[in-house]
Structures are given as C-alpha cells and as structure tokens.
Amino acid sequence: MNTSDFEKINKRIDTLKMEAVDLMKALIPIKALGPLNNGKGEAEKAEFLVNYLKTVGISEIEEYPAPDSMVDGGMRPNLVARIPGKNPDKTIWIFAHLDVVPEGDLSKWDTDPFEAVVKDGKIYGRGTEDNNQGLVSGVMTAKAFIDEGIQPECNLALVMVADEETGSKYGLEFLVENHSELFSKDDLIIVPDAGEPDGSMIEVAEKSILWLKLKTEGKQVHASIPTNGINAFKAASNLVVELEKLHTIYDETDAVFDVPYSTFEPTKKEANVPNINTIPGDDVFYLDCRILPHYSIENVLKDARKICDEVEKKFNVKIEVSTEQKEQAAPATPAEAEVVTALEKAISEVYNIEAKPMGIGGGTVAAIFRRAGYNAAVWSTLEDLAHQPNEYCVISNLVNDAKVFAHVCLQK
C-alpha cells in the first residue's frame, strides 16, 4: 500500500465531513418506501443520487431498472457508479440499499423522522443508519479519490439497490439473476448494513431462518363446563413447552455465532376469545427459529411436526403447522477470504482494533451474493438502531467507515 496516498485520502475524507452531513440531510426527507410498505418506491431518491454523483465527478453511472407494476412508472431503480482502478479486471463493491422502513409510532420519536436533525455528533432520522450511513460513506470514499486524483488499486463500484427491506426481489436478486456479468468471483464485496458500535465484527455467516405458525383447534365451550369442550389454549401452551425439545435435538454450538447455538423462540400470540368465561376452541402462536447452518430446515420441520403429533394425541386437538418464512442459510464466507482479510487490515489501521469474522442470527442481502458463489462480508460501525424510533447515525462512524473502505481500495 502507498502510505502517502492513504494519508491524503484520510485527510480529504476528514474535510468531507460536513458534505457527508449535508448529503444525509438531503436524503432523509425523501421517503423511499417500497410499495409493500405503502410507499411510492425509490425513484425520487435514485434520481437525486444520480444527479449528485455527477456533480462530485462520477461519470460512469449505470442504471438497471427492475420491472414492478406496483410503482408509478413500473420500474424500481438499481444504480451502479464506478471509478476505474489500476486493475480493471477486479472490483471492490460497496453495497447499499435505497429503501427505508416506515417510521412506526410517531409518538415514540423526539424529532420528525423524515427531517434530519443534527445534535451531539449524531444525525437523527429514519434511514440514517439503515442504510444511508453505508451509502453516504461509500460516496465519500469515491469523492475522496476523485478530489485527490488518486486511482484505487482496483475498480471501486458503488451499488445502490431497491427493495432490500421487503425481500430484494426488485433489487439485489434482480441484479444477480439478470446482470450477473457485473460481478466476478475475484471481486471484493462489502455490505455495510450490520455491525457493532466499535466496528469489531465482520459478519461472514448467517443462521437459517424458519418462522412457524402453529394453529391449534379444539372445541369452544362455556368455561363452567370445560369437560364439554377441548381447550385449544391449554393444548397450545403445552405445545410451547414441548417445543423446547428442539433445543436438545439441535444442541450443537458454533463459536463463530453470537448466539452460538440454534434458537427456537415462541413470539407472537394471536387473540383467541374476547371474554374470560369462554374456553377457546382455536389458538394461534408463532415460533421464530434461528438454526445453525449445518442443520437442515426440513429436519427441523419434521421434528416440530412429531412434537405436534404428540400434543395432538395428548389433548385430542388438531395442530396445523405452516411456514411464514423459510430460508436455509447460505454458505459462509471463509474467514480467510480476501474481502475479510482486507477489512481486518483496514479496520486495524483506522480503528486500532482487531476485528473478528463472526456469524449472526439475522439475515442480510449478503446471503444472496453467497448463494451465487461470491464471497461477501458485512461490516460497518453501527449502534444497531435499525427500524427503531429515534434512529440515528454517529457522524464519526460515517467518516471513519469511509476511511476503512478507502484503505481496502488502496491495498495491493
């Protein structure tokens, strides 16, 4: 690495702090909500960014619209902005998504969620951390190279996609399935959409996700004559306890993950009867399963069904099991993959800490890359406020993350 070039880029990024804040202020008011979140899509935000990227000197901007009849104009935007590198056959990708989630309960916000408010070294507003921080950090990285007239070792490409918050069908999945020529197995793919407050986690693996809906059917009667009915709530409550057996069946651990074992947690509970003196004939609850990748989801489903069968016989009820979400984990990115080791070096230089490859229970779009055979690493410095009221981005994280990206771009 050319240390002099990195020092110049570092200093330039420092001078871009207020420009980064101003860009965030411009982005937050644009309600980039997908149609499934009762929004108009990301077109306005994409148009703004195309114009902005041109003003900072990025001339190579490609658009890959995905057809979607649910939005005006029938297209969802996907952008790729490039800076040519010394090695034209290899690209460092910084991934970001354009869409945000709704504000939720306004009464829980201290500020207008769609007006950026800067105070105490933070920027408040919906989408500040998820995912405008990663988006703006990537843009500032690119601008620093342009302003300094320094060429990155490889191509630097910013990819900004639609629909991450509601499934990625019109975003990254569309790009990978229809424009696979964009990506190479030798590329370094960085997804700044999860992380720790100190930047110490490089996410390389994700658990399988299985959400189950369990509906128990009994017989509704007056609570004073329980023997004339079948209490679905009582049977379902027993089922909740019996499903704990899944923890003993799938009991292996993997220290890469936090939590290091598979989890099977009862969560949402639907209302059954409205009054106290009626025994419910139907009961519905949900189970959120986060399963270590080497286990088969199909086997978990079979074992859950066996447990349901036992409860059916014990209480003379019928239990219907259906899946709300079912996603077998993608192959992990190896800890020794170039994108991981490059990030480790950069984080050590910028943050002076030793970052570690880790796995998480949640899901990110990196799984789409990994299933397609690309090594992707998820990293950024985040307070973990995504989807919460009073979401904010720490300005110093915004700046320092850009420095990490720049370091990766200068590594030979």
Summary of the structure (lengths in Angstrom):
residues: 412
radius of gyration: 24.2
end to end distance: 5.9
largest distance: 83.8
contacts: 1455
relative contact order: 0.18
helix: 37%
strand: 26%
